[in-house]
Amino acid sequence: MIASERGEVGLAAGIALLRDGASAMDAVEAAIRIVESNEADHFVGVGGLPNLLGEVELDASIMDGATRRAGAVGAVKGFPHPISIARAVCEQLPQHLLLVGAGAEQFADEVGIERGETLTDEALQMWRDGLSPAGLERAGQLQGAGEVAYRQQALDRLRAMSPPDGPWGTVNVIGLDAAGNLAVGVSTSGYPWKYPGRVGDSALIGSGNYCDNSVGGAACTGRGELAIRGNTARSVLQGLAAGHDPVKACCEALAETLAMPDQFRAPLQALCLTPDGRHGGAATRAGSTYGVMTASDHDFRIVQRGQV
Ligand code: ASP
């Protein structure tokens, strides 16, 4: 299994399931649930940073490489585990793929997925601080002009309300099971200060998540609107299908996506895993990593991504 930054906390649980013969779908869902429960991670599940109105809205998706069936949810409030709602959409509502907002919440209640508080005091504090003059200045230093432009438009809309120093980022987990099936899961609270109802790439198959047993699985983190416009996860698979190695496939998909103009340009990352267990990643910034763990490992290890 591989996981984007901060997804490593879920790898041991996923690998334990795979060792017992569980499916990649089971292992990916279990790993992501652990990340969603981690309150120190301010971009996924409980503790995720809120939207402009101060409400946490979560997006998630899961895709099965064996069948290319998928399930996804967007802008879900009051459920700590959107990945499980996405899986339930995939398996229990096969006539649909993506549910958003109140409909997704109604379906989650119907299938018995647990409700819970997702806004934490710490996330609320970061949400406030991130739009303060000091927060804007820090964002400029750490993440550049695109991030400042993004926050400035939120400020302009709000006329009132940092990059947090702590964990920050969507989670991608990609698993390969003993039967040779791949699955990709993605979960996020999305961009902080986003417009209510905004759904990002994490819920969109082809953009932030794509999986096909015959080629590989891929997923993205970072500037979701760009990954949507670039259909970036699917584009990584096209590179793999063309014979590129995983790092090159990710780098080329990112480069193609980044060629588009975007005034809110922010980091963008991609990860992929092939059916024969090769993996790689790419990022727009130096030092970006991901975690890897196999059935014979006792712990995960950290691998550097290529840079575009
Ligand atoms: N891709 C996520 C989104 O656009 C955010 C992130 O990964 O930083 O919602």
py3Dmol code that shows the C-alpha trace and the ligand (Angstrom):
import py3Dmol

protein = """\
ATOM      1  CA  MET A   1       0.000   0.000   0.000  1.00  0.00           C
ATOM      2  CA  ILE A   2       1.079   3.548  -0.494  1.00  0.00           C
ATOM      3  CA  ALA A   3      -0.260   6.716   1.093  1.00  0.00           C
ATOM      4  CA  SER A   4       0.196  10.445   0.688  1.00  0.00           C
ATOM      5  CA  GLU A   5       1.784  12.515   3.460  1.00  0.00           C
ATOM      6  CA  ARG A   6       0.104  11.890   6.833  1.00  0.00           C
ATOM      7  CA  GLY A   7      -1.719   8.879   5.368  1.00  0.00           C
ATOM      8  CA  GLU A   8       1.078   6.711   6.758  1.00  0.00           C
ATOM      9  CA  VAL A   9      -0.791   6.435  10.059  1.00  0.00           C
ATOM     10  CA  GLY A  10      -3.315   4.153   8.352  1.00  0.00           C
ATOM     11  CA  LEU A  11      -0.923   1.860   6.491  1.00  0.00           C
ATOM     12  CA  ALA A  12      -0.249  -0.716   9.222  1.00  0.00           C
ATOM     13  CA  ALA A  13      -3.983  -1.323   9.700  1.00  0.00           C
ATOM     14  CA  GLY A  14      -4.536  -1.691   5.970  1.00  0.00           C
ATOM     15  CA  ILE A  15      -1.587  -4.045   5.554  1.00  0.00           C
ATOM     16  CA  ALA A  16      -2.780  -6.167   8.503  1.00  0.00           C
ATOM     17  CA  LEU A  17      -6.081  -6.656   6.676  1.00  0.00           C
ATOM     18  CA  LEU A  18      -4.330  -7.479   3.397  1.00  0.00           C
ATOM     19  CA  ARG A  19      -2.150 -10.042   5.199  1.00  0.00           C
ATOM     20  CA  ASP A  20      -5.393 -11.708   6.325  1.00  0.00           C
ATOM     21  CA  GLY A  21      -6.589 -11.874   2.734  1.00  0.00           C
ATOM     22  CA  ALA A  22      -8.901  -8.850   2.799  1.00  0.00           C
ATOM     23  CA  SER A  23      -9.663  -6.999  -0.426  1.00  0.00           C
ATOM     24  CA  ALA A  24      -7.857  -3.830  -1.487  1.00  0.00           C
ATOM     25  CA  MET A  25     -11.181  -1.973  -1.071  1.00  0.00           C
ATOM     26  CA  ASP A  26     -11.414  -3.097   2.584  1.00  0.00           C
ATOM     27  CA  ALA A  27      -7.792  -2.220   3.274  1.00  0.00           C
ATOM     28  CA  VAL A  28      -7.991   1.218   1.651  1.00  0.00           C
ATOM     29  CA  GLU A  29     -11.209   2.105   3.479  1.00  0.00           C
ATOM     30  CA  ALA A  30      -9.776   0.968   6.836  1.00  0.00           C
ATOM     31  CA  ALA A  31      -6.569   2.944   6.333  1.00  0.00           C
ATOM     32  CA  ILE A  32      -8.434   6.116   5.398  1.00  0.00           C
ATOM     33  CA  ARG A  33     -10.804   5.827   8.368  1.00  0.00           C
ATOM     34  CA  ILE A  34      -7.762   6.069  10.655  1.00  0.00           C
ATOM     35  CA  VAL A  35      -6.597   9.231   8.896  1.00  0.00           C
ATOM     36  CA  GLU A  36     -10.117  10.670   9.073  1.00  0.00           C
ATOM     37  CA  SER A  37     -10.113  10.100  12.846  1.00  0.00           C
ATOM     38  CA  ASN A  38      -6.761  11.857  13.330  1.00  0.00           C
ATOM     39  CA  GLU A  39      -7.679  15.265  14.780  1.00  0.00           C
ATOM     40  CA  ALA A  40      -4.140  16.525  14.238  1.00  0.00           C
ATOM     41  CA  ASP A  41      -4.645  16.275  10.480  1.00  0.00           C
ATOM     42  CA  HIS A  42      -6.420  19.458   9.463  1.00  0.00           C
ATOM     43  CA  PHE A  43      -7.326  18.499   5.927  1.00  0.00           C
ATOM     44  CA  VAL A  44      -9.151  15.201   6.390  1.00  0.00           C
ATOM     45  CA  GLY A  45     -12.185  14.119   8.403  1.00  0.00           C
ATOM     46  CA  VAL A  46     -12.449  15.167  12.050  1.00  0.00           C
ATOM     47  CA  GLY A  47     -10.374  18.310  12.631  1.00  0.00           C
ATOM     48  CA  GLY A  48     -10.571  19.358   8.965  1.00  0.00           C
ATOM     49  CA  LEU A  49     -10.586  23.110   8.370  1.00  0.00           C
ATOM     50  CA  PRO A  50     -13.996  24.654   7.769  1.00  0.00           C
ATOM     51  CA  ASN A  51     -15.461  26.457   4.755  1.00  0.00           C
ATOM     52  CA  LEU A  52     -16.226  30.189   4.604  1.00  0.00           C
ATOM     53  CA  LEU A  53     -19.169  29.767   6.958  1.00  0.00           C
ATOM     54  CA  GLY A  54     -17.092  27.931   9.550  1.00  0.00           C
ATOM     55  CA  GLU A  55     -18.638  24.549   8.719  1.00  0.00           C
ATOM     56  CA  VAL A  56     -16.600  21.428   7.928  1.00  0.00           C
ATOM     57  CA  GLU A  57     -17.644  19.928   4.570  1.00  0.00           C
ATOM     58  CA  LEU A  58     -15.972  16.668   3.561  1.00  0.00           C
ATOM     59  CA  ASP A  59     -15.365  15.049   0.154  1.00  0.00           C
ATOM     60  CA  ALA A  60     -14.268  11.450  -0.501  1.00  0.00           C
ATOM     61  CA  SER A  61     -14.166   8.786  -3.175  1.00  0.00           C
ATOM     62  CA  ILE A  62     -13.154   5.170  -3.628  1.00  0.00           C
ATOM     63  CA  MET A  63     -12.590   3.199  -6.822  1.00  0.00           C
ATOM     64  CA  ASP A  64     -12.255  -0.541  -7.397  1.00  0.00           C
ATOM     65  CA  GLY A  65      -9.687  -1.384 -10.046  1.00  0.00           C
ATOM     66  CA  ALA A  66     -11.209  -4.797 -10.789  1.00  0.00           C
ATOM     67  CA  THR A  67     -14.551  -3.431 -11.958  1.00  0.00           C
ATOM     68  CA  ARG A  68     -13.880   0.303 -12.282  1.00  0.00           C
ATOM     69  CA  ARG A  69     -16.905   0.816 -10.071  1.00  0.00           C
ATOM     70  CA  ALA A  70     -16.628   3.847  -7.817  1.00  0.00           C
ATOM     71  CA  GLY A  71     -18.484   5.787  -5.169  1.00  0.00           C
ATOM     72  CA  ALA A  72     -18.050   9.381  -4.076  1.00  0.00           C
ATOM     73  CA  VAL A  73     -19.506  12.051  -1.835  1.00  0.00           C
ATOM     74  CA  GLY A  74     -19.101  15.813  -1.758  1.00  0.00           C
ATOM     75  CA  ALA A  75     -19.747  18.579   0.780  1.00  0.00           C
ATOM     76  CA  VAL A  76     -20.895  16.192   3.524  1.00  0.00           C
ATOM     77  CA  LYS A  77     -21.471  17.659   6.992  1.00  0.00           C
ATOM     78  CA  GLY A  78     -21.655  15.820  10.307  1.00  0.00           C
ATOM     79  CA  PHE A  79     -20.074  12.501   9.318  1.00  0.00           C
ATOM     80  CA  PRO A  80     -16.473  11.761  10.385  1.00  0.00           C
ATOM     81  CA  HIS A  81     -16.002   9.010   7.776  1.00  0.00           C
ATOM     82  CA  PRO A  82     -16.962  10.185   4.285  1.00  0.00           C
ATOM     83  CA  ILE A  83     -14.847   7.361   2.805  1.00  0.00           C
ATOM     84  CA  SER A  84     -17.349   4.848   4.217  1.00  0.00           C
ATOM     85  CA  ILE A  85     -20.261   6.755   2.691  1.00  0.00           C
ATOM     86  CA  ALA A  86     -18.405   6.739  -0.647  1.00  0.00           C
ATOM     87  CA  ARG A  87     -17.901   2.971  -0.362  1.00  0.00           C
ATOM     88  CA  ALA A  88     -21.574   2.488   0.483  1.00  0.00           C
ATOM     89  CA  VAL A  89     -22.571   4.528  -2.576  1.00  0.00           C
ATOM     90  CA  CYS A  90     -20.316   2.291  -4.655  1.00  0.00           C
ATOM     91  CA  GLU A  91     -21.734  -0.959  -3.319  1.00  0.00           C
ATOM     92  CA  GLN A  92     -25.258  -0.183  -2.154  1.00  0.00           C
ATOM     93  CA  LEU A  93     -26.378   2.472  -4.630  1.00  0.00           C
ATOM     94  CA  PRO A  94     -24.861   1.174  -7.885  1.00  0.00           C
ATOM     95  CA  GLN A  95     -27.250   3.197 -10.046  1.00  0.00           C
ATOM     96  CA  HIS A  96     -25.367   6.322  -8.893  1.00  0.00           C
ATOM     97  CA  LEU A  97     -21.745   7.255  -8.283  1.00  0.00           C
ATOM     98  CA  LEU A  98     -21.624  10.690  -6.619  1.00  0.00           C
ATOM     99  CA  LEU A  99     -23.918  12.141  -3.940  1.00  0.00           C
ATOM    100  CA  VAL A 100     -23.509  15.593  -2.445  1.00  0.00           C
ATOM    101  CA  GLY A 101     -24.715  17.542   0.568  1.00  0.00           C
ATOM    102  CA  ALA A 102     -28.058  16.695   2.145  1.00  0.00           C
ATOM    103  CA  GLY A 103     -28.666  13.737  -0.180  1.00  0.00           C
ATOM    104  CA  ALA A 104     -25.355  12.146   0.763  1.00  0.00           C
ATOM    105  CA  GLU A 105     -26.169  12.669   4.454  1.00  0.00           C
ATOM    106  CA  GLN A 106     -29.645  11.149   4.023  1.00  0.00           C
ATOM    107  CA  PHE A 107     -28.117   8.101   2.325  1.00  0.00           C
ATOM    108  CA  ALA A 108     -25.493   7.750   5.059  1.00  0.00           C
ATOM    109  CA  ASP A 109     -28.248   7.712   7.689  1.00  0.00           C
ATOM    110  CA  GLU A 110     -30.170   5.161   5.652  1.00  0.00           C
ATOM    111  CA  VAL A 111     -27.244   2.725   5.515  1.00  0.00           C
ATOM    112  CA  GLY A 112     -26.335   3.290   9.174  1.00  0.00           C
ATOM    113  CA  ILE A 113     -23.051   5.209   8.901  1.00  0.00           C
ATOM    114  CA  GLU A 114     -22.160   6.946  12.145  1.00  0.00           C
ATOM    115  CA  ARG A 115     -22.701  10.683  12.582  1.00  0.00           C
ATOM    116  CA  GLY A 116     -20.230  12.718  14.633  1.00  0.00           C
ATOM    117  CA  GLU A 117     -18.763  16.169  15.272  1.00  0.00           C
ATOM    118  CA  THR A 118     -16.100  17.054  12.725  1.00  0.00           C
ATOM    119  CA  LEU A 119     -15.228  20.612  13.802  1.00  0.00           C
ATOM    120  CA  THR A 120     -12.546  20.773  16.496  1.00  0.00           C
ATOM    121  CA  ASP A 121     -11.540  23.806  18.576  1.00  0.00           C
ATOM    122  CA  GLU A 122      -8.060  23.714  17.087  1.00  0.00           C
ATOM    123  CA  ALA A 123      -9.336  23.712  13.492  1.00  0.00           C
ATOM    124  CA  LEU A 124     -11.658  26.615  14.276  1.00  0.00           C
ATOM    125  CA  GLN A 125      -8.741  28.572  15.726  1.00  0.00           C
ATOM    126  CA  MET A 126      -6.618  27.910  12.628  1.00  0.00           C
ATOM    127  CA  TRP A 127      -9.510  28.933  10.416  1.00  0.00           C
ATOM    128  CA  ARG A 128      -9.628  32.297  12.246  1.00  0.00           C
ATOM    129  CA  ASP A 129      -5.842  32.812  12.414  1.00  0.00           C
ATOM    130  CA  GLY A 130      -5.256  31.902   8.767  1.00  0.00           C
ATOM    131  CA  LEU A 131      -7.027  35.028   7.544  1.00  0.00           C
ATOM    132  CA  SER A 132      -5.381  37.403  10.018  1.00  0.00           C
ATOM    133  CA  PRO A 133      -2.654  39.741   8.699  1.00  0.00           C
ATOM    134  CA  ALA A 134       0.032  37.518  10.280  1.00  0.00           C
ATOM    135  CA  GLY A 135      -1.567  34.404   8.771  1.00  0.00           C
ATOM    136  CA  LEU A 136      -1.623  35.980   5.316  1.00  0.00           C
ATOM    137  CA  GLU A 137       2.005  37.033   5.631  1.00  0.00           C
ATOM    138  CA  ARG A 138       3.029  33.536   6.699  1.00  0.00           C
ATOM    139  CA  ALA A 139       1.053  32.038   3.807  1.00  0.00           C
ATOM    140  CA  GLY A 140       2.956  34.273   1.397  1.00  0.00           C
ATOM    141  CA  GLN A 141       6.300  33.159   2.791  1.00  0.00           C
ATOM    142  CA  LEU A 142       5.497  29.447   2.923  1.00  0.00           C
ATOM    143  CA  GLN A 143       3.152  28.882   0.003  1.00  0.00           C
ATOM    144  CA  GLY A 144       3.536  31.831  -2.306  1.00  0.00           C
ATOM    145  CA  ALA A 145       1.372  34.421  -4.032  1.00  0.00           C
ATOM    146  CA  GLY A 146      -1.273  31.931  -5.219  1.00  0.00           C
ATOM    147  CA  GLU A 147      -2.153  30.958  -1.669  1.00  0.00           C
ATOM    148  CA  VAL A 148      -2.328  34.614  -0.621  1.00  0.00           C
ATOM    149  CA  ALA A 149      -4.642  35.362  -3.566  1.00  0.00           C
ATOM    150  CA  TYR A 150      -6.848  32.450  -2.528  1.00  0.00           C
ATOM    151  CA  ARG A 151      -7.109  33.639   1.062  1.00  0.00           C
ATOM    152  CA  GLN A 152      -7.580  37.247  -0.008  1.00  0.00           C
ATOM    153  CA  GLN A 153     -10.679  36.353  -2.027  1.00  0.00           C
ATOM    154  CA  ALA A 154     -12.036  34.512   1.025  1.00  0.00           C
ATOM    155  CA  LEU A 155     -11.333  37.582   3.127  1.00  0.00           C
ATOM    156  CA  ASP A 156     -12.993  39.840   0.588  1.00  0.00           C
ATOM    157  CA  ARG A 157     -16.095  37.651   0.638  1.00  0.00           C
ATOM    158  CA  LEU A 158     -16.176  37.389   4.362  1.00  0.00           C
ATOM    159  CA  ARG A 159     -14.932  40.910   5.153  1.00  0.00           C
ATOM    160  CA  ALA A 160     -13.972  39.606   8.530  1.00  0.00           C
ATOM    161  CA  MET A 161     -12.184  36.075   9.245  1.00  0.00           C
ATOM    162  CA  SER A 162      -2.180  30.005   8.347  1.00  0.00           C
ATOM    163  CA  PRO A 163      -1.304  27.845   6.608  1.00  0.00           C
ATOM    164  CA  PRO A 164      -1.550  25.748   9.721  1.00  0.00           C
ATOM    165  CA  ASP A 165       1.836  24.709  10.981  1.00  0.00           C
ATOM    166  CA  GLY A 166       0.500  21.234  11.614  1.00  0.00           C
ATOM    167  CA  PRO A 167      -0.643  18.456   9.280  1.00  0.00           C
ATOM    168  CA  TRP A 168      -2.136  19.804   6.066  1.00  0.00           C
ATOM    169  CA  GLY A 169      -3.430  17.914   3.061  1.00  0.00           C
ATOM    170  CA  THR A 170      -5.873  15.498   1.546  1.00  0.00           C
ATOM    171  CA  VAL A 171      -5.179  11.800   2.005  1.00  0.00           C
ATOM    172  CA  ASN A 172      -4.657   9.360  -0.886  1.00  0.00           C
ATOM    173  CA  VAL A 173      -4.336   5.642  -0.162  1.00  0.00           C
ATOM    174  CA  ILE A 174      -3.734   3.091  -2.921  1.00  0.00           C
ATOM    175  CA  GLY A 175      -3.796  -0.638  -2.171  1.00  0.00           C
ATOM    176  CA  LEU A 176      -2.955  -3.827  -4.038  1.00  0.00           C
ATOM    177  CA  ASP A 177      -4.356  -7.054  -2.598  1.00  0.00           C
ATOM    178  CA  ALA A 178      -3.229 -10.674  -2.817  1.00  0.00           C
ATOM    179  CA  ALA A 179      -5.688 -11.316  -5.638  1.00  0.00           C
ATOM    180  CA  GLY A 180      -4.004  -8.580  -7.694  1.00  0.00           C
ATOM    181  CA  ASN A 181      -6.814  -6.056  -7.324  1.00  0.00           C
ATOM    182  CA  LEU A 182      -6.093  -2.380  -6.886  1.00  0.00           C
ATOM    183  CA  ALA A 183      -8.212   0.211  -5.063  1.00  0.00           C
ATOM    184  CA  VAL A 184      -7.769   3.949  -4.625  1.00  0.00           C
ATOM    185  CA  GLY A 185      -9.301   5.995  -1.810  1.00  0.00           C
ATOM    186  CA  VAL A 186      -9.227   9.753  -1.271  1.00  0.00           C
ATOM    187  CA  SER A 187     -10.620  11.798   1.613  1.00  0.00           C
ATOM    188  CA  THR A 188     -10.470  15.500   2.404  1.00  0.00           C
ATOM    189  CA  SER A 189     -12.065  18.450   4.111  1.00  0.00           C
ATOM    190  CA  GLY A 190     -11.075  20.353   0.976  1.00  0.00           C
ATOM    191  CA  TYR A 191      -9.694  23.844   0.788  1.00  0.00           C
ATOM    192  CA  PRO A 192     -10.204  25.807   3.979  1.00  0.00           C
ATOM    193  CA  TRP A 193     -12.381  28.911   3.512  1.00  0.00           C
ATOM    194  CA  LYS A 194     -13.899  27.370   0.384  1.00  0.00           C
ATOM    195  CA  TYR A 195     -17.269  28.592  -0.828  1.00  0.00           C
ATOM    196  CA  PRO A 196     -20.031  26.499   0.787  1.00  0.00           C
ATOM    197  CA  GLY A 197     -20.995  23.639  -1.493  1.00  0.00           C
ATOM    198  CA  ARG A 198     -17.670  23.635  -3.323  1.00  0.00           C
ATOM    199  CA  VAL A 199     -16.663  20.080  -4.293  1.00  0.00           C
ATOM    200  CA  GLY A 200     -13.036  19.383  -5.165  1.00  0.00           C
ATOM    201  CA  ASP A 201     -11.115  16.772  -7.128  1.00  0.00           C
ATOM    202  CA  SER A 202     -11.145  14.295  -4.231  1.00  0.00           C
ATOM    203  CA  ALA A 203     -14.767  13.400  -4.989  1.00  0.00           C
ATOM    204  CA  LEU A 204     -14.351  13.338  -8.737  1.00  0.00           C
ATOM    205  CA  ILE A 205     -13.393  10.139 -10.525  1.00  0.00           C
ATOM    206  CA  GLY A 206     -10.791  10.878 -13.170  1.00  0.00           C
ATOM    207  CA  SER A 207      -9.622  14.071 -11.453  1.00  0.00           C
ATOM    208  CA  GLY A 208      -8.433  13.177  -7.944  1.00  0.00           C
ATOM    209  CA  ASN A 209      -8.939   9.405  -8.128  1.00  0.00           C
ATOM    210  CA  TYR A 210      -8.697   6.784 -10.836  1.00  0.00           C
ATOM    211  CA  CYS A 211      -8.136   3.039 -10.714  1.00  0.00           C
ATOM    212  CA  ASP A 212      -7.949   0.329 -13.339  1.00  0.00           C
ATOM    213  CA  ASN A 213      -6.427  -3.084 -12.571  1.00  0.00           C
ATOM    214  CA  SER A 214      -4.988  -3.340 -16.059  1.00  0.00           C
ATOM    215  CA  VAL A 215      -2.905  -0.153 -15.692  1.00  0.00           C
ATOM    216  CA  GLY A 216      -2.736   1.118 -12.102  1.00  0.00           C
ATOM    217  CA  GLY A 217      -4.247   3.390  -9.516  1.00  0.00           C
ATOM    218  CA  ALA A 218      -3.561   7.113  -9.142  1.00  0.00           C
ATOM    219  CA  ALA A 219      -4.664   9.948  -6.905  1.00  0.00           C
ATOM    220  CA  CYS A 220      -3.986  13.632  -6.321  1.00  0.00           C
ATOM    221  CA  THR A 221      -3.645  16.136  -3.515  1.00  0.00           C
ATOM    222  CA  GLY A 222      -3.363  19.886  -3.695  1.00  0.00           C
ATOM    223  CA  ARG A 223      -5.095  22.411  -5.940  1.00  0.00           C
ATOM    224  CA  GLY A 224      -8.283  20.512  -6.727  1.00  0.00           C
ATOM    225  CA  GLU A 225      -9.652  22.887  -9.332  1.00  0.00           C
ATOM    226  CA  LEU A 226      -6.536  22.292 -11.441  1.00  0.00           C
ATOM    227  CA  ALA A 227      -6.751  18.504 -11.041  1.00  0.00           C
ATOM    228  CA  ILE A 228     -10.378  18.707 -12.177  1.00  0.00           C
ATOM    229  CA  ARG A 229      -9.501  20.775 -15.236  1.00  0.00           C
ATOM    230  CA  GLY A 230      -6.572  18.472 -16.040  1.00  0.00           C
ATOM    231  CA  ASN A 231      -8.371  15.186 -15.244  1.00  0.00           C
ATOM    232  CA  THR A 232      -5.033  14.515 -13.646  1.00  0.00           C
ATOM    233  CA  ALA A 233      -5.492  11.068 -12.038  1.00  0.00           C
ATOM    234  CA  ARG A 234      -6.692   9.601 -15.321  1.00  0.00           C
ATOM    235  CA  SER A 235      -3.855  11.358 -17.076  1.00  0.00           C
ATOM    236  CA  VAL A 236      -1.330   9.567 -14.800  1.00  0.00           C
ATOM    237  CA  LEU A 237      -2.838   6.248 -15.938  1.00  0.00           C
ATOM    238  CA  GLN A 238      -2.523   7.288 -19.562  1.00  0.00           C
ATOM    239  CA  GLY A 239       1.202   7.817 -18.945  1.00  0.00           C
ATOM    240  CA  LEU A 240       1.518   4.389 -17.328  1.00  0.00           C
ATOM    241  CA  ALA A 241      -0.367   2.815 -20.236  1.00  0.00           C
ATOM    242  CA  ALA A 242       2.057   4.518 -22.618  1.00  0.00           C
ATOM    243  CA  GLY A 243       4.921   2.747 -20.826  1.00  0.00           C
ATOM    244  CA  HIS A 244       6.239   5.499 -18.561  1.00  0.00           C
ATOM    245  CA  ASP A 245       7.583   4.508 -15.160  1.00  0.00           C
ATOM    246  CA  PRO A 246       5.414   5.669 -12.207  1.00  0.00           C
ATOM    247  CA  VAL A 247       7.443   8.786 -11.375  1.00  0.00           C
ATOM    248  CA  LYS A 248       7.523   9.914 -14.993  1.00  0.00           C
ATOM    249  CA  ALA A 249       3.798   9.229 -15.419  1.00  0.00           C
ATOM    250  CA  CYS A 250       3.040  11.418 -12.376  1.00  0.00           C
ATOM    251  CA  CYS A 251       5.477  14.152 -13.449  1.00  0.00           C
ATOM    252  CA  GLU A 252       4.058  14.342 -16.958  1.00  0.00           C
ATOM    253  CA  ALA A 253       0.452  14.445 -15.759  1.00  0.00           C
ATOM    254  CA  LEU A 254       1.306  17.267 -13.345  1.00  0.00           C
ATOM    255  CA  ALA A 255       3.286  19.173 -15.971  1.00  0.00           C
ATOM    256  CA  GLU A 256       0.385  18.946 -18.398  1.00  0.00           C
ATOM    257  CA  THR A 257      -2.048  20.132 -15.730  1.00  0.00           C
ATOM    258  CA  LEU A 258       0.202  22.965 -14.582  1.00  0.00           C
ATOM    259  CA  ALA A 259       0.449  24.354 -18.098  1.00  0.00           C
ATOM    260  CA  MET A 260      -3.035  25.820 -17.583  1.00  0.00           C
ATOM    261  CA  PRO A 261      -3.343  29.353 -16.196  1.00  0.00           C
ATOM    262  CA  ASP A 262      -4.524  29.581 -12.566  1.00  0.00           C
ATOM    263  CA  GLN A 263      -4.228  32.664 -10.397  1.00  0.00           C
ATOM    264  CA  PHE A 264      -4.621  30.575  -7.205  1.00  0.00           C
ATOM    265  CA  ARG A 265      -1.822  28.204  -8.128  1.00  0.00           C
ATOM    266  CA  ALA A 266      -0.840  26.135  -5.118  1.00  0.00           C
ATOM    267  CA  PRO A 267       1.016  22.863  -4.640  1.00  0.00           C
ATOM    268  CA  LEU A 268      -0.261  19.876  -6.618  1.00  0.00           C
ATOM    269  CA  GLN A 269       0.811  16.277  -6.047  1.00  0.00           C
ATOM    270  CA  ALA A 270       0.140  12.899  -7.695  1.00  0.00           C
ATOM    271  CA  LEU A 271       0.801   9.314  -6.617  1.00  0.00           C
ATOM    272  CA  CYS A 272       0.424   5.990  -8.410  1.00  0.00           C
ATOM    273  CA  LEU A 273       0.749   2.233  -7.888  1.00  0.00           C
ATOM    274  CA  THR A 274       0.875  -0.352 -10.668  1.00  0.00           C
ATOM    275  CA  PRO A 275      -0.588  -3.880 -10.688  1.00  0.00           C
ATOM    276  CA  ASP A 276       2.950  -5.295 -10.386  1.00  0.00           C
ATOM    277  CA  GLY A 277       3.657  -3.207  -7.277  1.00  0.00           C
ATOM    278  CA  ARG A 278       5.746  -0.374  -8.709  1.00  0.00           C
ATOM    279  CA  HIS A 279       4.941   3.057  -7.331  1.00  0.00           C
ATOM    280  CA  GLY A 280       5.933   6.684  -7.650  1.00  0.00           C
ATOM    281  CA  GLY A 281       4.872  10.216  -7.004  1.00  0.00           C
ATOM    282  CA  ALA A 282       5.419  13.773  -8.151  1.00  0.00           C
ATOM    283  CA  ALA A 283       4.947  17.198  -6.628  1.00  0.00           C
ATOM    284  CA  THR A 284       5.344  20.847  -7.452  1.00  0.00           C
ATOM    285  CA  ARG A 285       7.504  21.473  -4.398  1.00  0.00           C
ATOM    286  CA  ALA A 286      10.772  19.934  -3.244  1.00  0.00           C
ATOM    287  CA  GLY A 287      10.830  17.515  -0.329  1.00  0.00           C
ATOM    288  CA  SER A 288       7.361  16.082  -0.878  1.00  0.00           C
ATOM    289  CA  THR A 289       7.069  12.414   0.110  1.00  0.00           C
ATOM    290  CA  TYR A 290       4.696   9.480   0.460  1.00  0.00           C
ATOM    291  CA  GLY A 291       4.594   6.334   2.595  1.00  0.00           C
ATOM    292  CA  VAL A 292       4.977   2.751   1.421  1.00  0.00           C
ATOM    293  CA  MET A 293       4.345  -0.509   3.242  1.00  0.00           C
ATOM    294  CA  THR A 294       4.222  -4.087   1.965  1.00  0.00           C
ATOM    295  CA  ALA A 295       3.005  -7.303   3.584  1.00  0.00           C
ATOM    296  CA  SER A 296       6.542  -8.254   4.612  1.00  0.00           C
ATOM    297  CA  ASP A 297       7.328  -4.866   6.216  1.00  0.00           C
ATOM    298  CA  HIS A 298       7.018  -4.167   9.947  1.00  0.00           C
ATOM    299  CA  ASP A 299       6.556  -0.466   9.383  1.00  0.00           C
ATOM    300  CA  PHE A 300       6.097   2.014   6.575  1.00  0.00           C
ATOM    301  CA  ARG A 301       8.983   3.794   4.862  1.00  0.00           C
ATOM    302  CA  ILE A 302       9.044   7.248   3.360  1.00  0.00           C
ATOM    303  CA  VAL A 303       9.841   7.767  -0.326  1.00  0.00           C
ATOM    304  CA  GLN A 304      10.630  11.070  -2.077  1.00  0.00           C
ATOM    305  CA  ARG A 305       8.427  12.220  -4.915  1.00  0.00           C
ATOM    306  CA  GLY A 306       9.809  13.542  -8.174  1.00  0.00           C
ATOM    307  CA  GLN A 307       9.520  17.299  -8.643  1.00  0.00           C
ATOM    308  CA  VAL A 308       8.041  19.129 -11.627  1.00  0.00           C
TER     309      VAL A 308
END
"""
ligand_1 = """\
9
LIG
N -7.312 18.424 -3.408
C -8.016 18.979 -2.273
C -9.169 19.809 -2.768
O -9.035 20.511 -3.759
C -7.191 19.828 -1.373
C -5.774 19.370 -1.055
O -5.427 18.232 -1.302
O -4.969 20.198 -0.585
O -10.196 19.813 -2.115
"""
view = py3Dmol.view(width=600, height=400)
view.addModel(protein, "pdb")
view.setStyle({"model": 0}, {"cartoon": {"style": "trace"}})
view.addModel(ligand_1, "xyz")
view.setStyle({"model": 1}, {"stick": {}})
view.zoomTo()
view.show()
